[in-house]
Amino acid sequence: MLTELYVENFGLMESVRLKFDRGLTVFTGETGAGKSMLIDALGVLLGGRASADLIRHEEAQARIEGVLEDLTSEYTLRLEEAGYPMEEGQLFLYREINSSGRNVCRVQGRTIPLTLYRSLCEGLVDIHGQIEHLSLFRAETHRDLLDALGGVQDDVDQVNEAAKAYQALIRKEQELSISVEQRQKREEILRYQIEEIEQVNPIPGEEEELNQEKKRLNNAERITSLISEAFTALYEGSTRGYAACDLLGQTRKILQELARLDETFDVIEQIESLYYAAEDLAEQIRTYRDSLEFEPGRLDQIERRLIELTKLRKYGLEVEAILEKRLNMIQELDKITHVQEQFETLHKQQKSTLKAYDKVAKQLSQKRLEIAQRIEQGLALELSDLGLERSRFEVRFIPNVGPTVGGAERIEFYFSANLGEPPKPLAKVASGGEMSRLMLALKSLLAKVEPVGTFIFDEVDSGVGGRTIHKVGEKLAKIASDKQVFCITHAAQVAAFADVHYGILKEVNGTRTRTRVDLLTESDRIEELARMLGGGEIEITRKHAQELWQRSGRHQ
């Protein structure tokens, strides 16, 4: 539940700090005083949209902070897994809106991205405003609401998985079901391309080796000349001088003689290493020289082979890519030539997948039927409490064709507020007041199974009057016996049932206007109830307010 809320420079709220407990808390005030702005601030705190125009005029930033306690074990585990464990049993949330457009989100004092912030706030508070009336008019939301009331999400996930598996097989079959003519054309192209690659028969690394050999052949004369010069200079010697090996041999003898005469100057190992290294190098040069054979016509052969390899580059820049392309084409050709076998295999898979879907879908449908019966029975009681004793609420199942994500049926709520009138889709029959009571009745059912600890109702009594408005207050108080409930209301009959009552008003301070939120004492509450009742003489209205207060049972 929400235990603390601090709002600074948000709309007309300059600085508002509130403390909350369990039970029913109401906010009342004149139209335009800022009641809905308080709910907007809560929405922003819980990850809702935040823009710079929400910042109080002439201020650079707005801040909203909240503290929550007594969260469910499932939620606290989710926080721990995300790396934001509860601190002394409390969750600290923080949103900051800046005029520059930059938004800051913090959980447990640590700054995090908005997307993660929203996911962590999900499921903390259930906010119901006028927009939710519209969602009840849309039949596509009804199945999700029924599933939420029944707690069958695991079953829905199983059905969705089975439906997606079946639909994937259907798409695969459609891909195979191309025309015979298209298949034949594709087969001809694949056979030609595969044959073209196989005729060339490229070998990985072949092109690099051929280019190296081509380079040697293009420089054959120069290579022969250089290797001969190198061998002569190193080993054979010339008329102009000794060979390097001979000179190293002479040096070796001199240094050996020197070492015998002066043992302190010993470089025999170094000179011998150089001498034998020179002999090894000479041998390598000789071997390379003797192996040089330049086959006539070989250069033309290489050129032709490189041209063949270059033509294959339309299939890939590297030989490995060309060979992989060939393999893929062979596999595609195999699919085309064995398409009938694939159809048979797919049909078998579809049959088994359809059987698996039917099993889990029937289980889900049966559970939904049971949930629908509970909803119909439960709403009959809830709506009776709200002055709609003769109303009738039905959950109708419309079968889907084939395996479908979401289950074997669509669900639509039908409603009749009057005896003798057949139920019709909500959008066609429910008035504003009836829709408010229906939503409150649904929320009352949801409160019994929903793990959310805090419910917020923004003018849920809209369009409701007479004796029924008193029933709305009783219903909110009943929900608040198990949950923390916040309610913005214009009805004194609802406000009278509050455990805690806050008055919201606008005041002018110098040249600025601000919204103030005051915790009302018992006498203040009676005065506020009288204001909300309005009309007539002041004393009569105050007496009526006193009676409301006494009848609610909230007085001390």
C-alpha positions in Angstrom: 0.0 0.0 0.0 1.0 3.6 -0.5 2.0 5.2 2.9 3.6 8.5 1.8 3.3 10.8 -1.1 5.2 14.0 -1.8 4.4 16.3 -4.7 6.4 19.4 -5.5 5.7 22.0 -8.3 3.3 19.7 -10.1 0.5 21.7 -11.8 -0.9 24.0 -9.1 0.6 21.9 -6.3 3.5 23.8 -4.8 4.5 21.4 -2.0 2.1 18.7 -0.8 3.1 15.9 1.6 0.6 13.3 2.6 0.6 10.2 4.8 -1.8 7.3 4.2 -3.0 4.1 5.9 -5.4 1.3 4.9 -9.1 1.9 4.5 -11.0 4.4 2.4 -9.4 7.8 1.8 -11.5 10.4 -0.2 -10.4 13.7 -1.8 -13.1 16.4 -2.3 -13.1 20.0 -3.3 -14.6 22.5 -5.7 -14.4 21.8 -9.4 -11.0 22.9 -10.7 -9.3 22.8 -7.3 -6.9 20.1 -8.4 -8.4 16.8 -7.4 -7.7 15.0 -10.6 -4.2 16.6 -10.7 -3.4 14.6 -7.6 -4.4 11.4 -9.4 -2.3 12.5 -12.4 0.7 12.9 -10.0 0.2 9.4 -8.7 0.0 8.2 -12.3 3.3 9.8 -13.2 4.9 8.3 -10.0 3.8 4.9 -11.2 5.4 5.3 -14.6 2.8 7.3 -16.5 3.4 9.9 -19.2 5.3 13.0 -17.9 5.7 16.2 -19.9 7.2 19.6 -19.2 3.8 21.3 -19.3 2.9 19.5 -16.0 5.6 21.6 -14.2 4.3 24.5 -12.1 4.6 27.8 -14.0 8.0 29.5 -13.6 9.6 26.4 -12.0 12.4 24.4 -13.6 11.3 21.0 -12.4 8.6 19.0 -10.7 9.2 16.1 -8.3 7.0 13.3 -7.1 8.1 10.8 -4.4 6.2 7.8 -2.9 6.8 5.2 -0.3 5.0 1.8 -0.4 4.9 -0.9 2.2 3.3 -4.3 2.8 3.8 -5.5 -0.8 3.1 -9.1 -1.8 5.8 -11.7 -1.6 5.6 -12.2 -5.4 6.3 -8.5 -6.0 9.1 -8.3 -3.4 10.7 -11.3 -5.1 10.4 -9.5 -8.5 12.2 -6.5 -7.0 15.0 -8.7 -5.6 15.5 -10.4 -8.9 15.7 -7.0 -10.6 18.4 -5.9 -8.1 16.2 -3.5 -6.1 15.3 -5.3 -2.8 13.0 -3.7 -0.2 14.7 -1.5 2.3 13.3 -2.1 5.9 10.1 -3.3 4.3 9.7 -0.2 2.1 9.8 0.7 -1.6 10.9 4.2 -2.5 9.8 5.6 -5.9 10.9 9.0 -7.4 10.0 10.8 -10.6 11.5 14.1 -11.7 10.2 16.2 -14.6 12.5 18.9 -16.0 11.6 21.8 -18.2 14.4 20.7 -20.6 12.4 17.5 -21.2 14.7 15.3 -19.3 13.0 12.9 -16.9 14.6 11.1 -13.9 13.3 7.8 -12.5 14.7 6.3 -9.3 13.9 3.1 -7.4 15.4 2.7 -4.0 17.5 5.8 -4.6 19.1 4.4 -7.8 18.5 6.0 -11.2 17.1 3.6 -13.8 15.6 3.8 -17.4 11.9 4.7 -17.7 11.1 1.3 -19.3 12.5 -0.6 -16.4 10.9 1.8 -14.0 7.5 1.2 -15.6 7.9 -2.6 -15.4 8.8 -2.4 -11.7 5.8 -0.2 -11.0 3.4 -2.5 -12.8 0.9 -4.2 -10.5 1.4 -1.8 -7.5 -1.7 0.3 -7.9 -5.0 -0.1 -9.8 -6.1 3.3 -11.1 -9.7 3.6 -12.3 -10.8 6.7 -14.1 -13.4 7.7 -16.6 -11.4 6.3 -19.5 -11.9 2.8 -18.1 -15.6 3.1 -18.8 -14.6 3.3 -22.5 -12.6 0.1 -22.2 -15.7 -1.8 -21.1 -17.4 -0.7 -24.3 -14.7 -2.5 -26.3 -15.5 -6.2 -26.6 -11.9 -7.0 -27.3 -11.0 -6.2 -23.7 -13.7 -8.5 -22.2 -11.8 -11.7 -22.5 -8.7 -10.3 -20.8 -10.8 -9.0 -18.0 -12.5 -12.4 -17.5 -9.1 -14.1 -17.5 -7.8 -11.6 -14.9 -10.8 -12.2 -12.7 -10.3 -16.0 -13.0 -6.5 -16.1 -12.7 -6.0 -18.4 -15.7 -3.0 -16.7 -17.3 -0.9 -19.9 -17.2 -3.6 -21.7 -19.2 -3.8 -18.8 -21.6 0.0 -19.0 -22.2 -0.3 -22.7 -22.9 -3.0 -22.1 -25.5 -1.1 -19.3 -27.1 2.0 -21.5 -27.4 0.0 -24.3 -29.0 -1.8 -21.9 -31.4 1.4 -20.3 -32.5 2.9 -23.7 -33.2 -0.1 -24.7 -35.4 -0.1 -21.3 -37.2 3.6 -21.7 -37.9 2.9 -25.1 -39.6 0.1 -23.5 -41.6 2.5 -20.7 -42.9 5.0 -23.3 -43.8 2.4 -25.2 -45.8 1.4 -22.0 -47.6 5.1 -21.4 -48.5 5.2 -24.8 -50.1 1.9 -24.3 -51.9 3.3 -22.3 -54.8 2.0 -23.1 -58.3 3.5 -26.0 -60.4 4.8 -23.6 -63.0 6.6 -21.4 -60.4 8.1 -24.5 -58.8 9.3 -25.8 -62.2 10.9 -22.4 -63.0 12.6 -22.3 -59.7 13.8 -25.9 -60.0 15.4 -25.1 -63.4 17.2 -22.1 -62.0 18.5 -24.0 -59.0 19.8 -26.9 -61.2 21.6 -24.5 -63.5 23.2 -22.6 -60.7 24.3 -25.8 -58.8 25.7 -27.3 -62.0 27.6 -24.0 -62.8 29.3 -24.1 -59.4 30.0 -27.9 -59.6 31.6 -27.6 -63.0 34.1 -25.0 -61.7 34.5 -27.1 -58.5 36.2 -24.3 -56.4 38.5 -25.3 -53.6 39.0 -23.2 -50.5 42.3 -21.3 -50.7 42.7 -22.1 -54.3 42.4 -18.6 -55.6 45.1 -17.2 -53.3 47.5 -20.0 -54.3 46.9 -19.3 -58.0 47.5 -15.6 -57.6 50.8 -16.4 -55.8 51.9 -18.7 -58.6 50.8 -16.2 -61.2 53.0 -13.6 -59.5 56.0 -16.0 -59.6 55.5 -16.8 -63.3 55.2 -13.2 -64.2 58.5 -12.6 -62.5 60.2 -15.9 -63.4 63.2 -14.3 -65.1 64.0 -11.9 -62.3 63.5 -14.6 -59.7 66.0 -16.9 -61.4 68.5 -14.1 -61.7 68.1 -13.1 -58.0 68.4 -16.6 -56.6 71.5 -17.3 -58.6 73.1 -14.0 -57.5 72.2 -14.8 -53.9 73.7 -18.3 -54.0 76.9 -17.1 -55.7 77.4 -14.3 -53.1 76.7 -16.6 -50.2 78.4 -19.9 -51.2 80.1 -20.1 -54.6 81.9 -16.8 -54.8 82.9 -14.9 -57.9 85.9 -13.6 -59.8 85.4 -10.3 -57.9 85.6 -11.8 -54.4 85.1 -14.6 -51.9 81.8 -16.1 -51.0 80.2 -15.1 -47.7 80.6 -18.7 -46.4 84.3 -18.7 -47.2 84.8 -15.4 -45.4 82.9 -16.7 -42.4 85.1 -19.9 -42.5 88.3 -17.8 -42.5 86.9 -15.6 -39.7 86.1 -18.8 -37.7 89.7 -20.1 -38.0 91.1 -16.7 -36.9 88.9 -16.5 -33.9 89.7 -20.1 -32.9 93.4 -19.2 -32.9 92.7 -16.1 -31.0 90.7 -18.0 -28.3 93.7 -20.3 -27.8 96.0 -17.3 -27.2 93.5 -15.4 -25.0 90.9 -17.5 -23.3 89.1 -14.3 -22.0 88.0 -13.5 -25.5 85.8 -16.5 -26.3 83.3 -15.9 -29.2 83.6 -19.3 -30.8 80.0 -20.3 -30.3 78.8 -17.1 -31.9 81.0 -17.4 -35.0 80.2 -21.1 -35.4 76.4 -20.3 -35.1 76.8 -17.7 -37.9 78.9 -20.1 -40.0 76.5 -23.0 -39.8 73.5 -20.7 -40.3 75.1 -19.4 -43.5 75.6 -23.0 -44.7 72.0 -23.8 -43.9 70.7 -20.8 -45.7 72.9 -21.7 -48.7 71.4 -25.1 -48.8 67.9 -23.7 -48.7 68.7 -21.3 -51.6 70.2 -24.2 -53.6 67.1 -26.4 -53.0 64.8 -23.5 -54.1 67.0 -22.8 -57.2 67.0 -26.5 -58.2 63.2 -26.7 -57.8 62.4 -23.8 -60.1 60.6 -25.1 -63.1 58.5 -22.9 -65.2 56.1 -25.0 -67.2 55.3 -23.6 -70.6 51.6 -22.5 -70.9 51.1 -22.7 -67.1 50.4 -18.9 -66.9 47.6 -19.2 -69.4 46.1 -22.1 -67.4 46.1 -20.0 -64.3 44.5 -17.0 -66.0 41.7 -19.2 -67.3 41.1 -20.8 -63.9 41.0 -17.4 -62.2 38.4 -16.2 -64.7 36.3 -19.2 -63.9 36.5 -18.5 -60.2 35.7 -14.8 -60.7 32.5 -15.7 -62.5 31.3 -17.5 -59.4 31.5 -14.4 -57.3 27.8 -13.7 -58.0 27.2 -16.4 -55.5 29.7 -15.1 -52.9 32.9 -13.2 -52.5 34.8 -16.1 -50.9 34.9 -19.8 -52.0 33.5 -20.8 -48.6 30.4 -18.5 -49.2 30.0 -20.0 -52.7 30.0 -23.5 -51.4 27.6 -22.6 -48.6 25.3 -21.1 -51.2 25.5 -24.3 -53.3 24.5 -26.3 -50.2 21.5 -24.1 -49.5 20.4 -24.4 -53.2 20.7 -28.2 -53.0 18.6 -28.2 -49.9 16.0 -25.9 -51.5 16.0 -28.1 -54.6 15.5 -31.1 -52.4 12.4 -29.5 -50.9 11.0 -28.7 -54.2 11.5 -32.1 -55.7 10.2 -33.8 -52.5 7.4 -31.3 -51.9 4.7 -34.0 -51.7 6.6 -35.8 -49.0 6.9 -32.5 -47.1 3.2 -31.9 -47.4 2.5 -35.3 -45.9 4.9 -34.7 -43.1 3.4 -31.2 -42.4 -0.1 -32.7 -42.3 0.9 -35.2 -39.7 2.5 -32.4 -37.7 -0.5 -30.3 -38.0 -2.8 -33.1 -36.9 -0.8 -33.7 -33.7 -0.4 -30.0 -33.1 -4.1 -29.4 -33.5 -4.8 -32.2 -31.1 -2.5 -30.6 -28.5 -4.2 -27.2 -29.1 -7.7 -28.7 -28.8 -6.8 -30.3 -25.5 -5.5 -27.1 -23.8 -8.1 -24.9 -25.5 -10.9 -27.1 -24.2 -9.5 -27.0 -20.7 -9.3 -23.2 -20.9 -12.8 -22.9 -22.3 -14.2 -25.0 -19.4 -12.4 -22.8 -16.9 -13.7 -19.7 -18.6 -17.2 -21.0 -18.4 -16.9 -21.6 -14.7 -15.4 -18.1 -14.3 -18.2 -16.6 -16.4 -20.8 -18.2 -14.1 -19.0 -16.9 -11.0 -18.9 -13.4 -12.5 -22.5 -13.5 -13.5 -23.6 -14.6 -10.0 -21.2 -12.3 -8.3 -22.2 -9.3 -10.3 -25.9 -10.0 -9.7 -25.2 -9.5 -6.0 -22.9 -6.6 -6.4 -25.2 -4.8 -8.8 -28.2 -5.4 -6.5 -26.2 -3.7 -3.8 -25.8 -0.7 -6.1 -29.5 -0.3 -6.9 -29.6 -2.4 -10.1 -31.6 -5.3 -8.6 -33.4 -6.0 -11.9 -30.3 -5.8 -14.1 -29.0 -8.8 -15.9 -25.3 -9.4 -16.9 -24.3 -12.1 -19.3 -20.9 -13.4 -20.5 -21.3 -14.7 -24.0 -18.9 -16.9 -25.9 -18.4 -16.5 -29.6 -16.4 -19.4 -31.2 -13.2 -18.7 -33.1 -12.5 -20.5 -36.4 -9.4 -22.7 -36.1 -6.6 -22.5 -33.5 -6.3 -18.9 -32.4 -4.1 -17.0 -30.0 -6.2 -16.3 -26.9 -8.3 -19.4 -27.1 -11.2 -21.1 -28.9 -13.6 -18.2 -28.2 -14.0 -14.5 -28.1 -15.9 -13.1 -25.1 -18.4 -10.3 -25.0 -20.3 -8.8 -22.0 -24.0 -8.3 -22.4 -26.1 -6.2 -20.1 -29.7 -5.2 -19.4 -30.5 -2.7 -16.7 -34.3 -3.2 -16.9 -36.6 -6.2 -16.3 -38.0 -7.6 -19.5 -35.3 -6.1 -21.7 -33.0 -8.6 -23.4 -29.3 -8.2 -22.7 -27.4 -6.3 -25.4 -23.7 -5.4 -25.9 -22.6 -2.9 -23.2 -21.9 -0.2 -25.8 -25.5 -0.2 -26.8 -27.4 -0.3 -23.5 -25.4 1.0 -20.5 -25.8 4.7 -19.5 -23.0 6.6 -17.8 -24.4 6.0 -14.3 -25.0 2.3 -15.1 -21.5 2.0 -16.5 -20.0 3.6 -13.4 -21.9 1.1 -11.1 -21.0 -1.8 -13.4 -17.3 -0.9 -13.3 -17.4 -0.5 -9.5 -19.1 -3.9 -9.2 -16.4 -5.5 -11.4 -13.7 -3.8 -9.3 -15.3 -5.2 -6.2 -15.0 -8.7 -7.6 -11.5 -8.0 -8.8 -10.5 -6.8 -5.3 -11.1 -10.3 -4.0 -8.6 -12.0 -6.3 -6.3 -9.1 -7.3 -2.9 -9.0 -5.6 -2.8 -5.2 -6.0 -3.1 -3.6 -2.6 -4.2 -0.1 -3.6 -7.2 0.9 -5.7 -7.8 4.4 -6.9 -11.2 5.6 -8.1 -11.5 8.9 -9.9 -15.2 10.1 -9.8 -16.6 6.5 -9.9 -19.9 8.0 -8.8 -20.3 10.0 -12.0 -23.8 9.8 -13.3 -25.1 8.1 -10.1 -27.6 9.8 -7.9 -30.5 9.3 -5.5 -30.4 6.3 -3.1 -27.9 4.5 -5.3 -25.1 7.0 -4.5 -25.3 5.8 -0.8 -24.8 2.3 -2.1 -21.7 3.4 -4.0 -20.2 4.7 -0.8 -21.0 1.4 1.0 -19.4 -0.6 -1.8 -16.2 1.5 -1.7 -16.1 1.1 2.1 -16.5 -2.7 1.6 -13.6 -2.9 -0.9 -11.6 -0.8 1.5 -12.0 -3.4 4.3 -9.4 -5.5 2.5 -7.6 -3.0 0.4 -6.3 0.5 0.5 -8.8 2.7 -1.5 -8.5 6.3 -2.7 -11.5 8.0 -4.2 -12.1 11.4 -5.7 -15.7 12.3 -5.4 -18.3 15.1 -5.7 -20.9 13.1 -3.7 -21.3 13.8 0.0 -23.0 10.4 0.4 -19.7 8.7 -0.8 -17.4 11.0 1.2 -19.2 10.2 4.4 -18.0 6.6 4.3 -14.3 7.6 4.2 -11.9 6.6 7.0 -9.8 9.6 6.1 -11.0 12.7 4.3 -8.8 15.3 2.6 -10.1 18.6 1.3 -8.5 20.1 -1.8 -8.8 23.8 -2.4 -7.2 26.6 -4.4 -5.8 29.6 -2.7 -4.1 32.8 -3.9 -0.8 33.6 -2.2 0.5 37.0 -3.3 0.5 36.8 -7.1 0.4 33.0 -7.4 -2.3 30.4 -7.1 -1.7 27.1 -5.5 -3.6 23.9 -4.6 -3.6 22.9 -1.0 -4.5 19.5 0.4 -5.7 19.5 4.0 -6.5 16.6 6.3 -10.0 17.3 7.7 -11.0 17.0 11.3 -14.5 15.7 12.2 -15.9 19.1 12.4 -14.2 20.1 9.1 -15.6 17.0 7.5 -19.2 17.9 8.4 -18.7 21.4 7.0 -17.3 19.9 3.8 -20.2 17.4 3.5 -22.6 20.3 3.9 -20.8 22.2 1.2 -21.0 19.2 -1.1 -24.7 18.8 -0.4 -25.3 22.5 -1.2 -28.6 24.3 -1.7 -31.2 25.2 0.9 -30.5 27.0 4.2 -27.2 26.5 5.8 -28.5 25.0 9.0 -30.7 22.5 7.2 -27.8 21.5 5.0 -25.4 21.2 8.0 -28.0 19.0 9.8 -28.3 16.8 6.7 -24.5 16.5 6.6 -24.5 15.6 10.3 -27.0 12.8 9.6 -24.9 11.5 6.8 -21.9 11.5 9.1 -23.7 9.6 11.8 -25.3 7.1 9.4 -21.9 6.2 7.8 -20.6 5.0 11.2 -17.3 6.8 10.7 -17.6 9.2 13.6 -15.7 8.5 16.8 
